[in-house]
Amino acid sequence: MTEFTTFTEGEFYEGHFDSRAYVKNFYSRPSGHADEKDFLTFVLRCLSKLFSAGEHRGKRLIDVGSGPSIHSVLSACGHYDEIVLSDFAQNNRREIEKWLNNQEGSLDWKPVLQYVCELEGKSPSDLEATLKQRVKEVLKCDVRLENPFYPHTLEAADCVITSLCLEAACKDIQTYCRALRGVTKLLHPGGLLVIIGVLGESFYKVDEQLFSCLRLSQNDIEEALAGLGFSIQEFNILPAENRENSVSDFEAVFHLVARKPSE
Ligand SMILES: C[S@@+](CC[C@H](N)C(=O)[O-])C[C@H]1O[C@@H](n2cnc3c(N)ncnc32)[C@H](O)[C@@H]1O
């Protein structure tokens, strides 16, 4: 475990998070970072299994804390008319915008697109076009706020996805529970919440830069969601094979699906 004197919160990401190095290190091939064996394929497979049948669909999907990344909405994007991506850090939002606008030097999502399309029998160029057409906004968010999109009030969503953001953004379990409450308020009653996260992680690295992570247990997350009245439909876990890797110390990666109670 690596000790931090202060938890690296959103403001730290503005100046220290290298969006391009992050994608290069963790998303340049479908299996993800070499030290985090099968992490990304597990995530992509879970998302594909959840969304590809088309059972979950609706008007609006919000991805909270997207970073510079679009992988978390690839399987869902064909089933929601309007997609909002978001992040605290401007450098991350800028990289997404560059990719959406086909700007020169934008990030390369081809290997990940190709993998998802192989799973789903789709064409990568069609999937890319669908996503680019459906992303309507890339907004600033701060999950520490009661309304993460303050001063904007977003129309309620049918689905909210958040991947590896809450444990990176929240310095303690109280902040995590409050952030989860704010994120779930973005959903319609009966809406679908999808969380991808890590259990037992205290740090991760982007190149040599360390970032803190709130160490979570499965029980912490189940209790937080139960407190909000959510029913968990799936809690899929892939334990880490090698905790001695140098890029992070996660014990497991998880993918969970939960429903907001109907009013
Ligand atoms: C590990 S990255 C995850 C990015 C992406 N969702 C993924 O799955 O790869 C953590 C992200 O959380 C964002 N973040 C940190 N603090 C935040 C906050 N208070 N509100 C929203 N996002 C925050 C960072 O800017 C960063 O993009």
The ligand as a MOL file (V3000), in Angstrom:
LIG
                    3D

  0  0  0     0  0            999 V3000
M  V30 BEGIN CTAB
M  V30 COUNTS 27 29 0 0 0
M  V30 BEGIN ATOM
M  V30 1 C -9.3830 6.5480 -13.0110 0
M  V30 2 S -10.0940 7.8540 -13.9320 0 CHG=1
M  V30 3 C -11.4950 7.0080 -14.6560 0
M  V30 4 C -11.7970 7.5060 -16.0330 0
M  V30 5 C -12.7540 6.6470 -16.8650 0
M  V30 6 N -14.1140 6.7370 -16.4010 0
M  V30 7 C -12.3250 5.1990 -16.9190 0
M  V30 8 O -13.1210 4.3190 -16.6060 0
M  V30 9 O -11.2000 4.9530 -17.3460 0 CHG=-1
M  V30 10 C -10.8160 8.8340 -12.6530 0
M  V30 11 C -11.5240 10.0510 -13.2050 0
M  V30 12 O -12.2450 10.7100 -12.1500 0
M  V30 13 C -12.2020 12.1000 -12.4230 0
M  V30 14 N -12.5040 12.8310 -11.1890 0
M  V30 15 C -11.7040 13.0350 -10.1050 0
M  V30 16 N -12.3640 13.7720 -9.1860 0
M  V30 17 C -13.5930 14.0280 -9.6900 0
M  V30 18 C -14.7250 14.7310 -9.2070 0
M  V30 19 N -14.7250 15.3220 -8.0120 0
M  V30 20 N -15.8330 14.7640 -9.9780 0
M  V30 21 C -15.8470 14.1610 -11.1880 0
M  V30 22 N -14.8040 13.4940 -11.7100 0
M  V30 23 C -13.6910 13.4250 -10.9600 0
M  V30 24 C -10.8020 12.3310 -12.9260 0
M  V30 25 O -10.6810 13.5500 -13.6260 0
M  V30 26 C -10.5970 11.0980 -13.7960 0
M  V30 27 O -10.9740 11.3500 -15.1140 0
M  V30 END ATOM
M  V30 BEGIN BOND
M  V30 1 1 1 2
M  V30 2 1 2 3
M  V30 3 1 2 10
M  V30 4 1 3 4
M  V30 5 1 4 5
M  V30 6 1 5 6
M  V30 7 1 5 7
M  V30 8 2 7 8
M  V30 9 1 7 9
M  V30 10 1 10 11
M  V30 11 1 11 12
M  V30 12 1 11 26
M  V30 13 1 12 13
M  V30 14 1 13 14
M  V30 15 1 13 24
M  V30 16 1 14 15
M  V30 17 1 14 23
M  V30 18 2 15 16
M  V30 19 1 16 17
M  V30 20 1 17 18
M  V30 21 2 17 23
M  V30 22 1 18 19
M  V30 23 2 18 20
M  V30 24 1 20 21
M  V30 25 2 21 22
M  V30 26 1 22 23
M  V30 27 1 24 25
M  V30 28 1 24 26
M  V30 29 1 26 27
M  V30 END BOND
M  V30 END CTAB
M  END
